[in-house]
Amino acid sequence: MDVTLRQLTAYAAVARAVSFTAAAAELHVSQSSLSRAVADLERTLGMRLLERDTRNVRLTPAGAEALRIADQILAAHRAGLAQLGRYGAGERGAVALATLPSVAAVLLPPVISAFRARRPEMTVRLLDGLERSVLDRVVDGDADFAVSTVARRAPGVTLRPLVRDRFDAVLPEHHPLAERAEVTWEELGREPFLAVGTDSSVRRMTDAAFAQAGMEANPAAEASNVATVGGLVAAGLGVSALPALVHPLVVPGRLVRRPLVGPVVERRLYVVLPTRRTLPPGARRFLEQLEEFRSAADALPAGVVWEEAGEDR
């Protein structure tokens, strides 16, 4: 049964106005074309919807039921188009964002809060994990984009610098090195070192820093969670090195942070974008919100700075 929206719109206008002349004026069409649309609808449905003579138009019982159903269909059509319009404007839908746990817990919450305040119909789905899984989610299409460190640039992605944070020595509060203004990697390596797990980007960078300082990292203990590492340090079991964005996640108090030098090590975080997929409208609006925070140089934790906007890599 091939009933068109045009036919339903024409019939509903006539049925509500009980007049072809008034309905034609309302729809800005000729009365003859309106009559043809209603006649075509009646022929398609196989039933008479209107009783009409030279002066009057009356709804048959079938016509009254047809008006009720036509109104439902037309309202659903309008509502669907409105929802699609809001989706296209980035006002409705979901953003899937893959990221590191420290970014999810520290950097992104104020951005998400501002984004949701403007677009309450948008949902933000955070897919937090370690660097490799985060990048794979973008490449595989599970995430619209990511915010992450990048050890090796994967094919099919573009990198946009976002923030960088500096590695600090993390020490028990009464440790001898806590009296220093700065700590070298060599000095840190002489202490029992508490490391993050080998599958973490933090571990990759601490191992490289120790190697650059001419030392081999031999962890006294390791844990996959940075909060666990912080707890071990606070308990006096050793020392560690963590990037500044991670510090809000570790045990408050009983810890001392000191800048690490020889070498100075900074971790760079990028917005990772797919090159072969078009971003959904909501994801584009979220990136605009993130860019607003960068442009305004919104406050970041100590040791974390916004990267200057530049060309995608």
Residue, then its C-alpha position, 0 to 999 in steps of 0.5 A: m500500500d503506497v500511501t505518501l506523506r503528501q497525501l496524508t498531509a492533504y487529507a488531514a488538512v481537508a478533514r480538519a478544515v472540512s473544506f477543500t478551499a480552506a485547506a488549499a489556502e492553508l497548504h498554498v496549493s491549488q484546490s484541484s491538486l488537493s482533490r487529486a491527492v485525497a482521491d488518490l488516497e481513497r483509491t489506495l486505501g479502498m475506502r471513502l473518507l469524505e462525503r462531499d457535495t457542492r457545499n459541504v464536506r463531511l468525514t465518514p467513520a473511516g475518514a475519522e479513523a484515517l484522520r486520527i492515524a494520519d495525525q499520528i504518522l505526521a506527528a511522528h514524521r515531524a518529531g523524527l526530522a526534529q531529532l535528526g536535525r538535533y543530531g546533525a547540529g550535535e545537540r543529540g546523540a552520543v560521543a565515544l571517547a577513548t582515553l587514558p585513566s588519568v585524562a578521563a579522571v582529571l583533564l576531561p571532567p570539566v570539559i564534559s560538564a561544560f559540554r553537557a550543560r550546553r547539550p543535555e541530550m548528548t551522552v559522553r561515553l568514556l572508554d578508558g584504558l592503556e595506550r595501545s587499547v585506546l589507539d586500537r579503539v579509534v582505528d577499529g571504530d569503537a571510539d570517535f576519537a581519543v586523547s592519549t600518548v602515542a608511542r608509535r603513530a598508527p596508520g589511519v590516524t591524525l595527531r593533534p597536540l593537546v597538553r604536556d605534563r612533566f615527570d616528577a619524583v614521587l617520594p615519601e614525605h620524610h625521604p632524604l631526597a624530599e629535601r632537594a629542590e630537584v632530583t635526578w633520575e640517577e639519584l632516583g634509580r639508586e632507591p627502591f623504585l616502584a614502577v607502573g606495569t610494563d604495558s603502561s605508557v608511563r612505564r615506557m617513558t620511565d624506562a627510557a629516562f633511566a636508560q638516558a641517565g645511564m641506568e637500568a631500571n630494576p623495580a623493587a615492585e610494580a603495579s598496574n594502577v598508579a593509585t596503587v603505586g602512590g599508596l606503596v610510596a606513601a607507605g614508605l616502600g620506595v620511590s616512583a616517577l609519575p607525570a603531573l596529570v596522574h598526581p590527583l589520582v594518588v594518595p593525598g598527603r604523605l607524599v612529596r613531589r620534586p621535579l625530575v632532571g637529568p633528563v627533564v621528561e615530558r609526556r605529550l598527549y594528543v587528540v587522536l583522530p581517524t583519517r578515513r572516517t567522518l566524525p559524527p556531529g556530536a564529536r565535532r561539537f565536543l572537540e570544539q568545547l575542548e578547543e575552547f578550554r585550550s584557547a582560554a588557557d583553562a587552569l590545569p593541575a601543576g606541571v600540566v600545560w596546554e600545547e599551542a594549537g598547530e597543524d594536525r600531524 
